[in-house]
Amino acid sequence: MPSRIRVREMDVKRMADAGVRRLKDVPVALSWRVSKRAQENQEKIANLQNAHKGERCVLMANGPSLTRMNFEQIKDEFTIGLNRIYLLFDQLPFEPNFHVCVNELVLEQFASEIAALKMLKFLNWNRHQYFDTVDEKLMFVKLGMRLEDQFGLNLVKPISSGGTVTFVALQTAYYLGFKEVVIIGMDHNFVDKGTPNKTVERTAEKDQNHFHPDYFPKGSKWQLPDLRRSEFAYALAREAFEKDGRRIIDATEGGKCQVFEKATFDSVFGS
């Protein structure tokens, strides 16, 4: 398999930043092992393993195509929403059962909004200090600092991010026991171009990369995703699911990702 890393995208600054991130992660990783809050969190997660064994869920990614879905068709499905999915709540006949967010910039900038969500939340332990300890529906996953991504089967242990919250959500769905995951809104295509993972300040008046124009509003910070890395991670997810007799279906309207089995939204949920 070819490397997911393109040499032309590497420079001294990116390599230095990677080294700094690993140094900063040392105390965070230690707290995951020994702190009381981490131990209590891991016990809560352990109690959820296979809680939805054999069932189906819909994974709601955040691409512009999400606005073209008929949400009435999935109001009775188990759903997992990502990042700022709550900006769509005024258009939904339901609220997702689960919420997953691991992007550190999203967690830092929109912590109060995410903390207010009432469903079960799986957030990044690296930013646990932004969130109250008394929320029984709040849980954390620990992202490991590996050179190569792996599909984690156990959320109690550090897992890979795969460069995308969607990969973390797929690992979460697997851990919860879902046999079939249907992905919508994973456009895998961005209007903005540039260097993946580089933090920049938004200058455009409207966000065209996501389902809401104020998803990353002007003046906020964000990072262009590494689509190549995410494709490698998605391949790992598909392999893990199929090895266990499970299935991932990509029902995104016009989605550019070619890793998963494709289907139309209506063919899965009816017109």
LINJODA-V718067 format. One record per pair of residues at least 12 apart in sequence whose C-alpha atoms are under 7 Angstrom apart, sorted by the first residue. I is the first residue (numbers start at 0). GAP is how many residues later the second one is. D is the distance in Angstrom with one decimal. If there is no record, write none. Layout:
BEGIN
I/GAP/D
I/GAP/D
END
This chain:
BEGIN
3/224/6.1
3/225/5.5
3/228/6.8
21/123/6.7
27/98/6.3
40/98/6.0
40/99/6.7
41/114/5.4
44/111/6.6
45/110/6.7
47/128/6.2
48/126/5.5
48/127/5.0
48/128/6.7
49/125/6.1
49/126/4.5
49/127/4.0
50/125/5.4
50/126/6.2
51/124/5.5
51/125/5.0
51/126/5.6
52/123/6.8
52/124/3.9
52/125/5.3
52/126/6.6
53/123/6.3
53/124/5.5
53/125/4.7
54/123/4.9
54/124/5.5
54/125/6.7
55/22/6.8
55/122/5.5
55/123/5.9
55/124/4.7
55/125/5.9
56/20/6.1
56/21/4.6
56/22/5.3
56/121/6.6
56/123/6.5
56/124/5.1
56/125/6.4
57/19/6.8
57/20/6.2
57/21/4.7
57/22/6.2
57/123/5.7
57/124/4.8
57/125/5.9
58/20/5.9
58/21/4.8
58/22/6.3
58/122/6.6
58/123/6.0
58/124/4.7
58/125/6.3
59/20/6.0
59/21/4.9
59/22/6.4
59/123/6.2
59/124/5.3
59/125/6.0
60/20/6.7
60/21/5.8
60/105/6.9
60/123/6.0
60/124/4.6
60/125/5.2
61/20/6.9
61/23/6.7
61/123/5.5
61/124/6.5
61/148/5.5
61/149/5.8
62/122/4.7
62/123/5.6
62/124/5.2
62/146/6.5
62/147/4.5
62/148/5.3
63/121/6.8
63/145/6.6
63/146/4.8
63/147/3.9
64/120/5.4
64/122/6.7
64/146/6.9
64/188/6.0
65/118/6.7
65/119/4.5
65/145/6.2
66/144/6.2
70/21/6.3
70/22/7.0
71/21/6.5
72/196/6.1
74/18/6.3
74/19/5.9
77/19/6.2
78/17/4.8
78/18/5.4
78/19/6.4
79/16/5.6
79/17/6.1
79/18/4.6
79/19/5.6
80/15/5.8
80/17/6.2
80/18/4.8
80/19/6.4
81/17/5.7
81/18/5.0
81/19/5.9
82/17/6.3
82/18/4.7
83/131/6.9
96/22/5.6
96/23/6.7
97/21/5.6
97/22/4.9
97/23/5.9
98/20/6.8
98/21/6.2
98/22/4.7
98/23/6.2
99/21/5.9
99/22/4.8
99/23/5.9
99/69/6.2
100/21/6.5
100/22/5.0
100/23/6.8
100/64/6.4
101/21/5.3
101/22/4.5
101/63/6.2
103/23/6.7
104/116/6.8
104/117/6.5
106/20/7.0
110/19/6.4
114/16/6.5
118/18/6.5
119/17/4.6
119/18/6.1
120/16/6.2
120/17/5.0
120/18/5.8
121/16/6.6
121/17/4.9
121/18/5.1
121/19/6.5
122/16/6.3
122/17/4.7
122/18/6.1
123/16/5.5
123/17/5.4
123/18/6.1
124/15/5.1
124/16/5.6
124/17/5.2
140/14/6.3
140/17/7.0
141/16/4.7
141/17/6.3
142/15/5.2
142/16/5.0
142/17/5.5
142/18/6.2
143/14/5.0
143/15/5.4
143/16/5.6
148/13/5.8
148/84/6.5
149/86/7.0
150/20/6.7
150/85/6.0
150/86/6.1
151/19/6.2
152/18/6.7
152/22/6.2
153/21/6.4
154/20/6.9
161/67/6.4
161/68/5.5
161/71/5.1
162/62/7.0
162/63/6.3
162/66/6.3
162/67/5.7
163/66/6.2
166/66/6.6
166/67/6.5
169/67/7.0
178/67/4.8
178/68/6.4
179/66/5.9
179/67/4.8
179/68/5.8
180/66/6.4
180/67/4.8
180/68/6.2
181/66/6.0
181/67/4.7
181/68/5.9
181/69/6.4
182/66/6.1
182/67/4.8
182/68/5.7
182/69/6.4
183/66/6.5
183/67/5.3
183/68/4.3
184/67/5.2
185/66/5.8
185/69/6.2
186/65/6.6
186/67/6.8
186/68/4.2
186/69/5.9
187/67/6.2
187/68/5.3
187/69/5.6
188/67/6.4
189/19/5.3
190/17/6.5
190/18/5.9
193/30/6.9
194/29/6.8
195/27/6.8
195/28/4.9
195/29/5.3
195/30/4.9
196/26/4.9
196/27/5.5
196/28/5.9
196/29/6.6
197/25/5.3
197/26/6.6
198/22/6.5
198/23/5.5
198/24/4.8
199/21/5.6
199/22/5.8
199/23/6.4
200/18/5.7
200/19/5.6
200/20/4.5
200/21/6.5
201/15/6.8
201/16/4.9
201/17/5.1
201/18/5.5
201/19/6.0
202/15/5.2
202/16/6.2
203/14/5.8
204/13/5.6
230/28/6.8
233/25/6.6
234/24/6.2
237/22/6.8
247/12/6.5
247/13/6.7
248/12/5.1
248/13/5.8
248/14/6.6
249/12/5.0
249/13/6.2
250/12/5.0
250/13/5.1
250/14/5.1
END
